[in-house]
Amino acid sequence: MKKSGAKKITSILLLSTLVLAACGSNSGGTDTSGGSSSSGSASGEQLFRVVVQQEMPSADLSAATDTISFSALNNVYEGLYRLDENSKPQPAGAVEFAEISDDNLTYTLNLREDAKWSDGEPVVAADYVFAWQRTVNPETASEYAYLFEVVKNGAAISAGEKELDELGIKATSDYELEITLEKPTAYFDYLLAFPSFFPQRQSVVEEFGKEYASDSDKAVYNGPFTLTDFDGPGTDTNWSYTKNEEYWDKDTVQLDKINVDVVKEAPTSLNLFQDGQADDVILNGELAQQMSNDPEFVSQKDGRTTYMELNQRDADSPYHNENLRKAISYAIDRDALVNKILGDGSVISKGLVPAELSFSPSDNKDFAEENENVLTHDADKAKEYWEKAKKELGIETLDMDIVHDDTDSTKKLTEYIQGALNDTLDGLNVTVTPVPFSVRLDRGNNGEFEAIMGGWGADYADPSSFLDLFVTGNSYNRGHYSNKEYDKLIEAASVTHAADTEARWDDMVDAEKVLMDHMGVIPLYQKAEAHMRSAKVKGVVAHAAGAQYDYKWTYIEE
């Protein structure tokens, strides 16, 4: 990792090759379809028209949890670091990389004095302090507060055991920050480039109160663009990003505006593209297969795993039964799922952690290759486990409903799984319930499901971004899976072996093995997105880990 201009090149990342190796893999970067962001020149109207499949659930940095929101926030805000075209953290709101203490616990950063909010006010160190404290404040109830547990006192503050001002971030001057960690953290540079760690201005948050970020006019922005024409989370089906004239690096930004429209049906999206009304749309299934040889077709493998969770919240839930969970998993033909149903370049999951994301510090082995693959299709095994489950549960039949997003691709996916389970497991009656994205998130958070289709995209290039989710009590462990052995292994990776990269790696490998052996969650596939993207669009940067899209370097070349 290049660190020219840094005061001290002692980043904890240098202790661990796994994160560096992930950056060198095919985990992100500039799409070849659009050309390099460093070549060519802008010409014609600098308007980029993007179609997405879901509404934006939140425009609040402390509340956002999803791909759509994080991509939006990444383009209208900026943190201390920003992922570059090669998905490597580089100084952004900071002038240079952090000076790091010998024990790898204290980070000192100097902020750039030319960084401003969209209303012209300077971005100062206190804006970062306030933002981080707001996110860990129990009253905010941020689902992403757990990421701050690596910061000193972050976990204790979130639990209501310590005061906000005890969080390990201090403004030592208007343009200098001192950050103290609980433990060495191999991926901390990546967190500094993640939207949850971006600044927020206290005066603006307090001015709007509960209405803060409820529409695009009730916030200020410090990124390459400002959010415009956004009328409300979870409901608005079109919004835009407009070039931020106050942005410190505005000369790099060539787009004047990005218009975003929500279209859930892939055929409609393709029609818009072919009619010249959209420049970037997402395809799936047969449409993706039909268009795969088109020169404007792009398939982007993502650091994201789609999985099914089963609700184990109640003591008498049948989904506590391991044989039932295994029966469901073995009944699903993942090969048919990715090739016949999706057809967008997605690949079968080998475990919870996706491939090409993280690599062993000892031999550079892909984490996804570390464990024996148990995610196979075997109808005989499925029936065998189903018979055992029925006997143990004292049942002959079971009704199961799967909650899922109401997009065209997810409907087809879930209906396929419904058919596979009904056909294979005699006595299991599966129904499906499609709901809007924001409703699915709410129902998952509230435990209002029997089975639910969900997924996770890497927040940073490390297995812990996935494995931490299924620790007992984690807010993203929506099915409330709980296993003491698993919890101990994750704690060892996080605490006992935090600075021992090889032992930490082994802990995580063993933890995933426990999770998969017990089928605590049912991974299905590693997601890829099939796009039609106009040849005139250049320099779209896609990241496998962190916020998915960055349009800072995008331009139109007519």
N, C-alpha and C positions, 0 to 999 in steps of 0.2 A: 504494500500500500504506500503510495507516494505521500510524503509528509513534508514537502518543501515549505520552509517558513515556520515550521513548528518549533517551539521552544525546546521541547524535549521529546525524543522519539522513544518512548517507553510504554506505548500503549499495551494494555493487557491482551489486545488482539494478537500481538506478536508471540504471546505464550501459547496460542492455540492455532494450529494450522487449519482446523476444521472450518472456521468462518472464512479465512482467506481462500481456502480451496473452493468453498461454495461460490465465492465471487468470481472465481475463474471458470466455473462450470457454465452450462447453458441455462443459467437461472434468471436471466433478464438481459436488458440492454436495448439497443435501438433496433427496431424491426427492419429487416432487410427490405421489406416491400416498400418502405418509405424512404430508403436511402439513409446515408449517415447524416446525423444532425450537424456534422462539421463540414459537409460538402454541399455544393450547390448554393443557390441564392433564392430569396423570396421574390415572387413576381405575381401580379394579379391581386385580386381581393384576398386579404388575409383573414378569411372566415373559414372555420373548421366546423362541420356539422356532424355531430356524433349521436348515434342511437344507442341507448342502454336498455336493459330489460326490466329494471326495477326502479321504483321511486327511491328518493334519497331519504332514509329514516331520520337522519339528524345532521345538522350543520354546526353542532356544538362540539368543539374539540374534546371536551370532558365527557361527552355522552356517546360519541360515535363508536360503533363496534363493527361496521360492515364494509365490504369492498367498495360499494358505490360512494358512501360517505367519505371514506378515507381517500379515495382518488380525488374527490372534489376538494377536500380540505388540503390535500398535498399541493394542489395547484393555486390555492388562494391564501395559503399561509406558508411560513417557512420557519424551520427550527435552527438550532445551532449548527447542525450539519444537514446536508442534502445528499441523497443518493444521486450519483452522476449517471452518465449514459451507460456505464459498465456496472451499475448497481453497487458502487463502492462509496462509502461516506466521504464527503468532502466538506471543508468549512463553508458555511453559508451565512447564517446570522453571526457566527463567530469569524474573527479575522483569520484565525489559523487553528490548527489542531490544538487540543488541550495540552497543557503541561501537566504531567501525571506524576504523583509521588512515587517513591521507591517501593512502597507497599501496595501500589496500584489501587488505593482507596480514595485519593483526593485528586480531583480534576479542577484545574484552574483555567478559565477561558476568558479571552478578551473579545468583547463584542465589537462589531463594526459600527462606527459612529455615523455612517451614512444610511443606515437602515431606518426606514420610516414606516409608519402605519399609513393606510390609504387616505387618512385625513391630514397627513403631513406631520403628525406628532412623531417624535423619535421613539424607536423601540429600545427600551432600556432593560437592564438586568432585572429590575423589580417586576417586569412583565413575565419573565420566566418563573420567578419565585411565586408570584400570585397564581399563575396557571397550574403549576405543579401542586401547590397547596390546595387549590380548588378541586383538582382531580382526586386527591387522596382524602379530602374531607368527607367523613361518613355521611354528612348531610347531602352531598352531591350524588351519592350512591352510584358512582362511576363503575361500570363493569371492568374498565381497564385500569382501575387503581392497583390491581395486583402486579402490573408491570413495574410499579414504583417500589415494590418490596425490596429491590436491590439497592435503593437509595436509603441512607441511614434513617431509621425510625419510620420508614414508609409503611410497613406492616402494622406497627403499633398505632400509628395515627389513624389508619383506615379502620382499625378495631376499636377506636375511641379511647385508647389507653394513653395517648400522648397528645400534646398540643400541636397545632399546625406549624408554629414557628420553630418546632424542634426537627422539622424535616431537613435532611442534609443538603440543602441548597441555600446559599446566602449571596446577596448582592453586596460585594465589598466596595463597590462604587457604581456609578451609573452604567459603566461599561465593562465591569468585571464580575464574573460569577465564580463562586467556589462550590463545588459539588463533592459531597462525601458519601461513599458507598458503604453498605453493610458488609460487603464481601467483594473480592475481585470478581468481575463480571466480564466474561470473554466477549460478549456481544454488545457492550454498552455503547460503543460508537454507533451501532445500528439503531439503538433506541433514541439517540440524540437526533436521528433523522426521521423518526416516526411521529405522526401527527399528534399522538397523545402527549408528546413532550414539547410541543410548540408553545409559543408565548400567547398570553391573553392579557388585554389591558383592563385593569381593575375598574377604572372609572366607567368604561363602556359596559362591562358586565353588570355593575351596580346600577347604572342608569336604566337599563332595560329590565333588570330583575328576572322574573320568570319568563319574560318574553324574549330574553337574550337569544339571538341566533334563530328565532322562530321564523324570520324571513331575512332576505339578503340585506335589508336596510338596517337591521338591528345588530350590527356587528361592524368591526373594522378589520382590515386585512393587511398582511405584510408580505404576501407572496407575489409571484409573477403576475397573477390575475386577481381580480376581485369577483366575488360572487354577486351576480345580478339576476334580476327577474325571478328570484326564488320566493315562492309564496307560502311554503309551509312543508314541514317534514312529513313524509309518509303519504302525502296526497298529491303534491304538485307533479305534473308529468312533463314539464319543460322548464329549464332554467339556463343560465349562461354564465360564462366566465369572460370578463372584459379586461383587457390589458391594464395593469396597474401602473400609472404614470409616476407613482411615488416609489416604486420598487428600486432598490439600489442597483440592480443589474438589468434595468429595463432595456438597455441597448441590445442585450442578448435575445430578448423576447421579440419575436417577429409577428406572431399572430395578434390581430386586433381583437378578435372575439371568437369564442367557441360556443356554439349553440348545442344544448343537450336535450334530446327528446326521449321519452320513455315509450317504447313499443315492445309489447310482450310476445307478439306473434312473429316468428322468424320470416314467414312468407311476406308479411307486410313490410318488414324491414328490408328484405331483398328488393321488393318492388320500389321502395323509396330510393335505394341505391341505384338501381337500374334506370330509374326515371331522372336521376341527377339531383334528387332532393336531399340526399344524405351522402356523406363522404366516408363514414365508418359505421358498419353495422355488424351484428353478431348473428351467425348461422348455427344450425344444429341439425343432427339427423340426416335425413335424405338430402336436404338442401346443401348441407356442408359437403356431402359426398359428391353431389352433382356439380358443385362449383370448384372442387378441389384442384382442377387443372387450369383454372382461370388465372391469368397473370396477376390479377388483383386479389387473389385469395391468400390469406395469411392464417397460419395456425400457430398459436402461442401457448406453449406448455407453461403452466402456472405452478407455483409452489403451494398448491391447494389440494386438500383431500376432501372429497365428499363422502359422508358417512351417515349411517342411521343410528340414532340413539333410542334405547328402549327405557321406558319410565320405571325406575326402581325406587321411587320416592316413598311409596307406602310399604309398610312391613309385609302386607299380604299380596304384593304385586307378583304376578306369575313370572315377571321378567327378572326376578332374582335368580331364577332357575338357569343354571349355566347350560344345561342340555338344550333348553328351549332356545337360548341365544345362538348356540352352535347350529341347531337345526335350521334356523332362519338364515344364517350365513351360508351354510353349505348348499342351500336350495337356490342360491342366486348365481346365475351364470354371468360372471363379470365380463367374460370375453364377448359374449353376445351383446351385453349392455353397452360396451364402449364401441364396438364395431358396427352393430346393427341399429342400435337405438340412438346413440350420440353421434358417432361418425365425424367428430370434430377434431380428432387427434388426441383425445383423452386416452389414458392408459390405465390398465388394471392396477389397483393398489396392491403393494406387497406388504404393507403394514400401515400404521397410522401416519408415519413420517414419509413425505413424498420423496421420490428419487431426485438426484442431482441438486439437493439442497445443502447437505452437510456431509463432511468426509472425516474419516478417522485421523487423529493426530499422529498415529504410529505408522499406518500403512496406506493412508489416503483412500481407504475403502468406503464406498458409499454406504451411508447408514441404512438405506433401504435394502441393502444386500446382507446385512448382519444377521438377521433372524430367518429361520426356516419359514417359508411362505405357507401359512395355513388358510389363506383366503382363496381356496380352490372351490370349484363347483363339483359336488359329488352327491347326486340325488340319493344314492343308497345310504350314505352316511347321514344325510339330512333326515331321512325317514327313521334311521336307527336312533338318532338323538331325539327325534320327535316322540317316538314311542317311549323312550326313557323318561322324557319330560312329562308326558301325559300320566305315566304311572306314578311318578314322584309328586305331581300336582293333584292327582286324583281326579282327572278330567278326561273327557273324550273329545270335547270341542273347545275352541277358544276363538272369540271375536277380537280382532285387532284392527285398529284404524291407524292409517299413516297420514300425518299432517305434512303438507309440502307446499312449496311456493307455486303460485298459479301461472308461472311462465310456461310457454309451449314445450320447451325442452324438458323441464322438470315434471310436467304432467306425463309426458310419454315415458320418461324414466320410471316414475313411480307406478304407473299403470303396468309397465312391464314386470316390475318386482311383485306387484299385486298378483298378476297372473302366474308368475313362477311359484310363489308361495302357495296359492290356492291349488295349483295343479300337483305340487309335490307333496304337500303336507296335508293328508286327509284329515278333515276335522278342523283345520285352521281356516277361518273365514275372514279374509282381509278386505277392508274397505279403504277408500282414500278420500282425503279432504283437502282440496286445493284452497289456499288462502293467499292474500297479498303478502308480500315480503315482510312488511312491518308487523303484520298480524302474526305471521309465523314466528318472528323473533319474540314477540310478546308471549305467545303461547308456550314457546320453549322456555322462556325465563320463568313463567308462572307454573310450569309443570302441567299445563293443560293439554296433555297428549298421552297416547299409549305408545306410539312410535312416531318419530319425527325425522324428516330428512333435513340434514344440515351439512355443515362443512366448516373448514377452517383454512385460512390462508396464512402463510408464515408472516409474522410480524418482524422477524429477523432471521438470519440464516443459521439456525441452530435447532437441534431436535427438541430442546426444551420448549420452544414456541408451541409445539403440539403436545408434548408429554405432560407439561404442567397442567394442561386443561383438565385432566381426569384424576387429579388428586382429590381426595375427599374434601368437600366443602368449596371447591373452586366454583365460581359463579357460572362458568361456561360448561361445567359438568352438569348439563341440564337433566340428564337421566338419573343423577345421583349415584352413579357407580361408585363403589367403595371397596378398596382392597388394602389391607394393612401392609402386606409385603410391597406392593406397588408404591404406597406412600413413603415407606422407608427408603426405597431405592431413589426416588425423586429427591427426598430430603438429603440423602448422601451426595447426590450429584450437585445439589444446590448449595450445600453447606460444608459437609465434611471434606469433599474432594473438589471444592470450587476452584482451587488453584492448581490442582493435579489433573491436567487435561486428559491423560490416558485413563486414570481411574474414573474420572467423571464420565468419560465416553462409555466405559464398561457398565457403569451404573445405569445409564440411559438405555443401552442395548438390552440389559436385563429387564429393565422396567417395561419396555415395549413387548418383550417376550411374555411377561406376566399378563399384560393387557390383552394380547392376542390369544394367549392360551385360554384365558377365561372369557374371551369375546366380550369384554366390557363395553366396547363400542364396535360397530360393524362397518369398517372401511369398505368403500365400493370402488372408487376410481380416483386417479390423480387428474385433475381438471386441465383441459386445454380449451382455449377459446378459438373458434373458427371465425374469422372476420372476412368481410369484403372491405377493402380499404382502397380508396382512390389512389391511382398512381401519382397524382399531383400532390398528395400529402407526404411530406418528408419529415424524418426525425421524430417520430412518435417513440417515446421511451417507455418500455414496459418492464416492470420489476416483478420477479417471482416472489420475493419477500418484501414485506412492507406495503406501502400504498402502491396500488397496481400501476397507475399511469401518471406520467409527468409530461406536460405539454410545454414546458419552458423552452425546449429546443425545437419544437414543431414549427413548420412553416408550409406555405402553399407555393408550389412552383408550377405555374400555368404553362 
